[in-house]
């Protein structure tokens, strides 16, 4: 069973970036994470890391003495993705629903935070959300998803820079039942 608070915590884009970096590198220091996320203020970075330690996603595996100061080294303690994969394998419908619910609420929270900014410009900020029905065979679905994954793979390794803004790309892909067209009343 996946802890919903842990999942919600991990859906934060900064924490997800930290998680992915630690997952790929096995162990990281705060200094390495600061280089990975130069746009995140140091105090915020420490808060994100501490939240992940509190949620038992990360743990301190060692400390290195660097110029008289101890620097913590972090590793994955509990991988929430393992719990999610288990839920998927077991087809636990209640837990699948809760994972989807948490995912959807995370999107709403992100969009709500965006709307709280002093100024917003959806077009300039490249904000978008759409639901596009597609008629696809299984083979066409496979090709579509592979193309999407290939596109994502081409940008996942991008490092932060002045020209780059941290953006969150989320999607849901599932079969839905067709509904009869409603006659105008």
Backbone bond lengths (Angstrom), bond angles and torsions (degrees), N, CA, C in turn:
res aa  C-N    CA-C-N  psi(-1)  N-CA   C-N-CA  omega(-1)  CA-C   N-CA-C  phi
1 X - - - 1.445 - - 1.529 108.54 -
2 X 1.318 116.83 130.28 1.457 121.05 -177.80 1.532 109.36 -90.33
3 X 1.330 115.45 137.12 1.453 121.53 177.00 1.526 107.85 -74.39
4 X 1.327 116.92 119.93 1.469 121.42 -176.68 1.520 112.21 -63.27
5 X 1.334 118.12 -35.61 1.464 120.80 178.14 1.523 111.02 -64.98
6 X 1.333 115.86 -38.70 1.466 120.18 178.11 1.528 109.77 -65.61
7 X 1.328 116.35 -44.53 1.467 120.26 179.13 1.522 110.41 -61.51
8 X 1.322 117.14 -45.18 1.462 121.25 179.41 1.527 110.03 -61.63
9 X 1.329 115.86 -40.96 1.458 120.67 178.30 1.522 110.69 -60.21
10 X 1.314 116.00 -41.91 1.460 120.93 -176.57 1.522 112.17 -73.24
11 X 1.326 118.17 -22.17 1.462 120.61 179.53 1.523 112.64 -75.20
12 X 1.327 117.64 -8.05 1.459 121.17 173.26 1.530 107.41 -64.84
13 X 1.343 118.64 130.04 1.477 119.44 -174.87 1.527 114.54 -60.49
14 X 1.325 118.25 -35.67 1.470 120.17 179.10 1.527 109.53 -68.91
15 X 1.329 116.61 -44.64 1.471 119.37 -179.99 1.521 111.12 -66.91
16 X 1.325 116.70 -35.08 1.469 119.44 177.37 1.527 109.88 -64.48
17 X 1.311 117.23 -40.67 1.474 120.76 178.20 1.534 109.77 -63.52
18 X 1.340 117.15 -43.28 1.468 121.35 177.31 1.526 109.55 -60.68
19 X 1.338 115.70 -48.31 1.464 121.33 -179.05 1.525 110.93 -57.37
20 X 1.339 117.09 -48.35 1.462 120.96 -178.80 1.525 110.95 -61.97
21 X 1.329 116.66 -40.13 1.466 120.28 -179.07 1.533 110.80 -66.12
22 X 1.338 116.29 -43.62 1.467 119.35 178.91 1.525 109.65 -66.32
23 X 1.321 116.88 -40.91 1.464 121.26 179.72 1.534 110.89 -59.69
24 X 1.331 117.34 -41.09 1.467 121.36 -178.69 1.528 112.49 -75.78
25 X 1.329 117.28 -29.22 1.465 120.79 -174.04 1.524 114.25 -108.54
26 X 1.307 118.14 -1.32 1.465 126.15 179.18 1.518 113.75 68.12
27 X 1.322 118.78 -48.14 1.461 122.04 178.45 1.516 108.84 -139.89
28 X 1.349 115.93 138.98 1.467 120.20 179.08 1.519 109.93 -142.75
29 X 1.320 114.85 158.30 1.460 121.24 174.89 1.528 108.68 -104.68
30 X 1.310 115.25 166.04 1.461 120.35 177.24 1.533 110.01 -62.36
31 X 1.323 116.69 -36.46 1.467 120.59 179.38 1.532 110.63 -61.65
32 X 1.332 116.73 -41.00 1.470 119.97 178.24 1.531 110.43 -64.87
33 X 1.328 116.30 -40.25 1.463 120.13 179.32 1.530 110.91 -67.79
34 X 1.331 116.58 -35.42 1.467 120.24 177.66 1.534 110.52 -63.40
35 X 1.341 117.15 -38.16 1.472 120.77 176.65 1.523 111.11 -67.34
36 X 1.334 116.00 -36.57 1.458 121.40 179.50 1.529 111.22 -67.18
37 X 1.334 116.48 -34.31 1.467 121.94 -174.71 1.532 110.78 -125.91
38 X 1.344 117.56 65.99 1.472 119.75 -175.68 1.530 113.41 -65.43
39 X 1.325 118.34 -20.56 1.469 120.73 179.92 1.529 112.70 -81.03
40 X 1.334 116.85 -10.56 1.468 121.02 -179.49 1.521 108.03 -91.46
41 X 1.338 117.87 119.59 1.474 119.74 178.44 1.533 110.71 -57.31
42 X 1.312 116.42 146.89 1.459 121.53 -175.12 1.531 111.90 -55.75
43 X 1.332 117.53 -42.20 1.467 120.21 179.79 1.522 110.70 -62.20
44 X 1.335 117.34 -40.24 1.472 121.04 178.31 1.526 110.77 -66.70
45 X 1.330 116.20 -40.42 1.458 120.28 178.85 1.527 110.04 -59.91
46 X 1.326 116.87 -45.97 1.468 120.28 177.98 1.531 111.17 -61.38
47 X 1.337 117.42 -38.53 1.469 120.08 177.98 1.520 111.03 -63.21
48 X 1.345 116.43 -43.05 1.474 120.39 178.71 1.532 110.72 -62.74
49 X 1.316 116.25 -45.43 1.470 120.20 -179.78 1.526 109.81 -63.33
50 X 1.326 116.85 -45.89 1.469 120.14 179.92 1.516 111.57 -61.63
51 X 1.324 117.62 -37.83 1.469 120.95 177.33 1.524 109.83 -63.31
52 X 1.325 117.01 -40.88 1.463 121.08 179.57 1.527 111.29 -68.20
53 X 1.331 117.36 -34.01 1.473 120.76 175.56 1.529 108.65 -69.78
54 X 1.320 116.81 -44.39 1.469 122.12 178.98 1.529 110.85 -59.34
55 X 1.340 116.88 -39.64 1.468 121.80 179.52 1.529 112.06 -81.14
56 X 1.330 116.52 2.89 1.464 123.58 178.93 1.532 113.18 61.30
57 X 1.329 115.54 30.31 1.463 120.86 172.42 1.525 108.28 -84.04
58 X 1.337 115.93 -43.50 1.470 122.62 177.48 1.522 109.28 -113.35
59 X 1.317 115.50 156.85 1.463 120.58 171.49 1.521 108.40 -140.57
60 X 1.315 115.16 156.48 1.461 121.52 175.80 1.523 106.70 -83.03
61 X 1.340 116.03 120.24 1.469 119.95 -177.84 1.526 112.69 -101.90
62 X 1.327 116.26 -19.15 1.461 120.08 175.95 1.523 108.78 -167.97
63 X 1.322 114.70 173.27 1.466 121.14 175.15 1.516 107.91 -134.17
64 X 1.321 115.78 133.74 1.468 121.72 178.45 1.523 108.50 -108.43
65 X 1.322 115.58 136.79 1.459 118.95 176.57 1.525 107.74 -86.20
66 X 1.330 115.89 117.26 1.460 122.15 -179.17 1.526 107.50 -124.63
67 X 1.325 116.07 114.65 1.474 122.97 -179.34 1.536 111.60 47.31
68 X 1.324 115.58 47.60 1.458 120.93 175.24 1.522 115.24 81.69
69 X 1.329 117.69 -0.51 1.460 121.48 -179.65 1.521 108.33 -119.70
70 X 1.318 116.20 141.39 1.465 120.07 178.00 1.524 110.39 -86.65
71 X 1.329 114.21 125.03 1.473 121.09 178.22 1.520 108.14 -106.80
72 X 1.326 115.38 128.74 1.460 120.21 -177.93 1.524 110.86 -78.96
73 X 1.327 114.33 145.66 1.462 121.80 175.72 1.524 106.39 -113.38
74 X 1.340 115.88 127.74 1.464 121.89 -175.41 1.516 111.56 -109.78
75 X 1.330 115.19 150.31 1.467 122.52 174.27 1.535 107.29 -142.26
76 X 1.326 115.26 166.29 1.464 120.31 177.34 1.532 108.12 -69.39
77 X 1.320 116.53 127.66 1.463 121.16 176.22 1.524 109.65 -94.11
78 X 1.314 115.97 -54.44 1.469 121.89 177.50 1.519 107.52 -132.87
79 X 1.300 115.52 122.75 1.455 120.38 -179.37 1.530 109.21 -90.02
80 X 1.348 117.87 107.08 1.466 120.17 -179.50 1.529 112.55 -60.58
81 X 1.315 116.76 -23.83 1.462 119.27 179.56 1.524 111.32 -65.40
82 X 1.340 116.87 -28.76 1.459 120.86 176.34 1.525 109.79 -63.09
83 X 1.335 116.68 -43.78 1.468 120.97 178.14 1.521 110.85 -64.10
84 X 1.323 116.56 -41.40 1.474 120.43 179.94 1.521 109.36 -64.74
85 X 1.329 117.61 -43.58 1.470 120.53 178.73 1.521 111.11 -59.99
86 X 1.337 116.62 -37.97 1.454 120.89 178.50 1.534 110.38 -65.20
87 X 1.319 116.51 -42.30 1.476 121.17 177.86 1.524 109.85 -60.79
88 X 1.326 116.67 -42.20 1.466 121.27 179.07 1.528 110.05 -63.96
89 X 1.339 116.75 -46.96 1.467 120.61 -179.95 1.525 112.04 -61.48
90 X 1.317 116.56 -40.63 1.467 120.73 -177.88 1.524 112.48 -81.91
91 X 1.328 116.26 -9.16 1.465 122.25 -177.66 1.525 111.46 52.16
92 X 1.330 115.15 43.07 1.466 121.73 177.10 1.525 107.28 -73.24
93 X 1.311 116.94 98.71 1.464 122.10 -171.69 1.527 112.69 -61.57
94 X 1.322 117.06 -39.86 1.463 119.41 -179.83 1.529 110.55 -64.17
95 X 1.330 116.28 -44.78 1.458 119.80 179.51 1.535 111.61 -69.84
96 X 1.344 116.85 -37.06 1.471 119.58 175.70 1.520 110.28 -59.88
97 X 1.321 115.94 -42.41 1.459 120.54 178.52 1.527 110.11 -61.19
98 X 1.334 117.41 -43.13 1.464 121.15 -179.09 1.531 111.54 -66.31
99 X 1.323 117.35 -36.83 1.464 120.44 176.68 1.534 109.30 -64.34
100 X 1.322 116.73 -45.98 1.471 120.72 178.35 1.523 110.80 -63.39
101 X 1.324 116.67 -41.40 1.463 121.55 179.30 1.530 110.17 -60.79
102 X 1.318 116.97 -45.81 1.461 121.36 179.77 1.525 110.58 -63.06
103 X 1.334 116.09 -41.99 1.462 121.83 177.56 1.531 110.00 -59.28
104 X 1.326 116.58 -47.37 1.462 121.46 -177.99 1.528 111.06 -66.07
105 X 1.323 116.88 -42.71 1.468 120.33 178.54 1.524 110.71 -63.81
106 X 1.316 116.81 -35.52 1.463 120.39 176.86 1.527 110.45 -61.70
107 X 1.326 116.54 -41.66 1.468 120.09 177.56 1.527 110.78 -62.65
108 X 1.321 116.45 -44.22 1.464 120.31 178.98 1.527 111.02 -62.09
109 X 1.320 117.15 -41.71 1.468 120.65 178.89 1.528 110.68 -64.01
110 X 1.338 116.50 -43.18 1.467 120.01 178.39 1.525 110.64 -61.03
111 X 1.344 116.15 -44.18 1.461 119.32 -178.87 1.527 110.15 -68.07
112 X 1.328 117.00 -39.15 1.466 120.36 176.29 1.516 111.60 -60.65
113 X 1.319 117.21 -41.52 1.468 121.04 176.90 1.526 111.05 -64.37
114 X 1.326 116.32 -38.40 1.464 119.70 176.96 1.527 109.83 -61.40
115 X 1.329 116.79 -43.97 1.465 120.86 -178.26 1.525 112.90 -66.89
116 X 1.326 118.13 -19.65 1.463 121.99 179.29 1.525 112.47 -80.16
117 X 1.323 117.69 -8.35 1.468 120.01 -179.92 1.526 109.62 -61.37
118 X 1.331 115.53 155.18 1.465 120.04 179.07 1.516 111.98 -58.93
119 X 1.317 115.70 -41.78 1.467 118.73 176.91 1.526 108.43 -137.27
120 X 1.310 114.60 141.00 1.460 120.04 177.37 1.520 108.87 -130.18
121 X 1.307 114.83 149.55 1.460 122.23 175.44 1.521 105.58 -147.04
122 X 1.333 115.33 94.24 1.458 119.91 -174.37 1.520 112.70 -54.35
123 X 1.333 115.66 -40.00 1.464 118.63 -178.53 1.528 110.70 -69.07
124 X 1.331 117.18 -48.71 1.464 121.04 -179.18 1.538 110.67 -64.70
125 X 1.342 116.53 -39.37 1.454 121.22 -178.66 1.530 112.57 -79.41
126 X 1.320 115.73 -3.79 1.468 122.48 178.24 1.529 111.96 60.91
127 X 1.336 115.97 38.67 1.457 121.81 178.40 1.521 108.18 -83.44
128 X 1.303 115.74 134.51 1.459 118.52 178.35 1.509 111.10 -157.65
129 X 1.293 115.35 150.20 1.464 121.71 171.38 1.514 106.52 -151.56
130 X 1.278 114.37 133.13 1.463 121.03 -176.39 1.515 109.05 -144.18
131 X 1.306 114.89 155.53 1.450 121.34 169.31 1.522 105.19 -124.87
132 X 1.304 115.92 114.16 1.465 121.16 -173.22 1.524 109.18 -119.00
133 X 1.330 117.58 108.87 1.473 118.80 177.68 1.528 110.37 -72.09
134 X 1.319 116.24 133.56 1.464 122.49 -179.63 1.522 108.98 -128.89
135 X 1.306 117.13 132.19 1.459 120.58 171.45 1.521 107.23 -90.93
136 X 1.341 116.20 112.74 1.460 120.92 -176.12 1.523 110.11 -137.35
137 X 1.326 115.10 138.47 1.463 119.30 170.81 1.528 107.69 -74.74
138 X 1.314 117.78 171.93 1.463 120.26 176.68 1.525 110.78 -59.80
139 X 1.318 117.10 -41.43 1.468 120.63 179.98 1.533 110.48 -65.76
140 X 1.332 116.72 -42.03 1.468 120.38 178.31 1.533 110.37 -65.75
141 X 1.331 117.20 -37.63 1.467 120.88 176.93 1.524 110.33 -62.41
142 X 1.328 116.40 -43.29 1.461 120.89 178.75 1.527 110.98 -60.80
143 X 1.345 116.99 -45.39 1.472 120.58 179.11 1.528 110.94 -63.93
144 X 1.339 116.38 -42.12 1.464 121.24 179.45 1.532 110.24 -60.55
145 X 1.333 116.90 -49.50 1.462 120.54 -178.87 1.521 111.85 -65.62
146 X 1.336 117.30 -38.36 1.467 119.63 177.88 1.527 110.20 -62.90
147 X 1.338 116.70 -42.87 1.466 120.15 177.34 1.522 111.67 -61.60
148 X 1.320 116.10 -40.30 1.462 120.72 178.23 1.527 110.25 -64.88
149 X 1.330 117.26 -46.23 1.463 120.95 178.48 1.526 111.22 -61.85
150 X 1.339 116.71 -39.30 1.466 119.83 177.89 1.523 110.71 -62.32
151 X 1.335 116.76 -42.29 1.467 120.78 176.80 1.527 111.07 -60.51
152 X 1.323 116.09 -46.53 1.467 120.33 -179.43 1.517 111.59 -64.46
153 X 1.323 117.09 -41.00 1.461 121.18 179.62 1.529 111.17 -58.78
154 X 1.325 116.16 -33.31 1.456 121.10 -179.85 1.521 114.19 -69.83
155 X 1.341 118.30 -16.33 1.465 120.53 -178.08 1.530 113.52 -119.98
156 X 1.330 118.44 -9.41 1.465 120.75 -176.29 1.526 113.30 -62.25
157 X 1.298 118.38 -31.71 1.459 121.16 -176.63 1.520 114.39 -87.04
158 X 1.327 117.89 3.38 1.461 119.65 -178.13 1.522 111.24 -61.55
159 X 1.312 115.28 133.94 1.458 121.87 176.11 1.528 108.66 -86.65
160 X 1.331 117.32 152.31 1.471 119.63 176.72 1.526 110.45 -62.87
161 X 1.319 116.49 148.37 1.455 122.24 175.82 1.523 108.10 -156.35
162 X 1.331 115.83 175.35 1.467 120.37 179.35 1.522 111.34 -62.17
163 X 1.327 117.27 -32.27 1.461 121.39 -178.02 1.526 112.86 -81.83
164 X 1.331 117.10 -16.17 1.467 120.82 -173.99 1.519 111.44 -103.40
165 X 1.311 114.82 136.87 1.462 123.09 175.21 1.518 107.32 -111.66
166 X 1.329 116.93 138.43 1.458 120.13 175.25 1.531 107.51 -67.46
167 X 1.310 116.35 121.13 1.461 122.58 -179.82 1.516 108.40 -124.90
168 X 1.301 116.25 153.66 1.454 120.98 -179.97 1.523 107.88 -115.12
169 X 1.326 116.11 123.36 1.455 122.25 176.85 1.521 107.30 -108.20
170 X 1.308 117.55 122.06 1.460 122.36 -179.84 1.516 108.10 -132.40
171 X 1.312 116.20 147.40 1.455 118.72 176.35 1.512 110.16 -152.63
172 X 1.310 114.86 160.07 1.463 122.39 172.65 1.527 105.79 -127.88
173 X 1.303 116.70 138.34 1.461 121.67 -178.24 1.513 107.10 -136.88
174 X 1.323 117.11 114.82 1.464 120.11 -176.30 1.516 109.82 -159.33
175 X 1.319 116.68 156.50 1.459 118.69 173.89 1.525 109.37 -74.21
176 X 1.303 116.23 144.02 1.463 121.35 176.58 1.526 108.40 -130.33
177 X 1.316 115.05 156.12 1.460 118.92 177.79 1.517 109.30 -82.07
178 X 1.309 114.79 139.43 1.459 119.24 176.08 1.509 108.54 -71.95
179 X 1.327 115.67 142.23 1.451 120.32 177.17 1.515 107.99 -109.80
180 X 1.305 113.96 144.76 1.462 118.72 176.67 1.515 109.53 -61.93
181 X 1.314 116.38 141.57 1.458 120.77 174.93 1.512 108.66 -62.56
182 X 1.308 118.08 132.63 1.457 121.82 178.17 1.525 108.06 -80.86
183 X 1.311 116.14 128.82 1.467 120.42 174.85 1.528 108.55 -70.77
184 X 1.320 115.59 142.39 1.463 118.89 175.68 1.524 109.27 -64.89
185 X 1.289 115.15 132.67 1.478 119.22 -179.31 1.492 110.22 -97.95
